[in-house]
Every structure is written in structure tokens, then in C-alpha cells.
Amino acid sequence: MPTYQYACTACNHEFETFQSFTEDSLTECPECKGEVKKVYSAVGVVFKGSGFYKTDSAKSSTASVPAATPAPSTPPPAASTKSD
């Protein structure tokens, strides 16, 4: 069951309560009977297992791509030795 945080707008009392997703939000402060509002905060998320990181699925580039045959090397063209 999720834990929800509430804060009273009248007396600033802050509290947490366990509620199911289908329950209505609380509207009354247990201390002063004033109006309460939900407090939203950042939630930490942890991904466990394989497949979440780039290195988990990275394969060697030579394993998935067939090796290309090297082109025969040709010697560089000879410099012309024209004399004028």
C-alpha cells in the first residue's frame, strides 16, 4: 500500500498515511480539523537486472558485422620527371 504525505493549511501539521489507490484523499487534519493537501516529492527509482545500461547489450563490432576483405593495396603513382 502506498504512503501519502499530507500537510495542513491551517496549523502546518505534516503527517503520513497508508492508503490504497482507490481510496479518496484525506481532506481533514487530525490535529485541528483544518484542510489538508497532499505533499508531492521526488521519488528515487532503481533499475535492477540486465538490459538497463548501454554496456549490457553492447556487442563487439566485429562479432555482429562480417569482416570485410581488405582491398588490394596499389602503389602510389610515380612522380613524373618531365624536364622542359
Secondary structure in CASP SS format (residue, H / E / C, confidence):
PFRMAT SS
TARGET T0000
AUTHOR 0000-0000-0000
METHOD secondary structure of the structure
MODEL  1
M C 1.00
P C 1.00
T E 1.00
Y E 1.00
Q E 1.00
Y E 1.00
A E 1.00
C E 1.00
T C 1.00
A C 1.00
C C 1.00
N C 1.00
H C 1.00
E E 1.00
F E 1.00
E E 1.00
T E 1.00
F E 1.00
Q C 1.00
S C 1.00
F C 1.00
T C 1.00
E C 1.00
D C 1.00
S C 1.00
L C 1.00
T C 1.00
E E 1.00
C C 1.00
P C 1.00
E C 1.00
C C 1.00
K C 1.00
G C 1.00
E E 1.00
V E 1.00
K E 1.00
K E 1.00
V E 1.00
Y C 1.00
S C 1.00
A C 1.00
V C 1.00
G C 1.00
V C 1.00
V C 1.00
F C 1.00
K C 1.00
G C 1.00
S C 1.00
G C 1.00
F C 1.00
Y C 1.00
K H 1.00
T H 1.00
D H 1.00
S H 1.00
A C 1.00
K C 1.00
S C 1.00
S H 1.00
T H 1.00
A H 1.00
S H 1.00
V C 1.00
P C 1.00
A C 1.00
A C 1.00
T C 1.00
P C 1.00
A C 1.00
P C 1.00
S C 1.00
T C 1.00
P C 1.00
P C 1.00
P C 1.00
A C 1.00
A C 1.00
S C 1.00
T C 1.00
K C 1.00
S C 1.00
D C 1.00
END
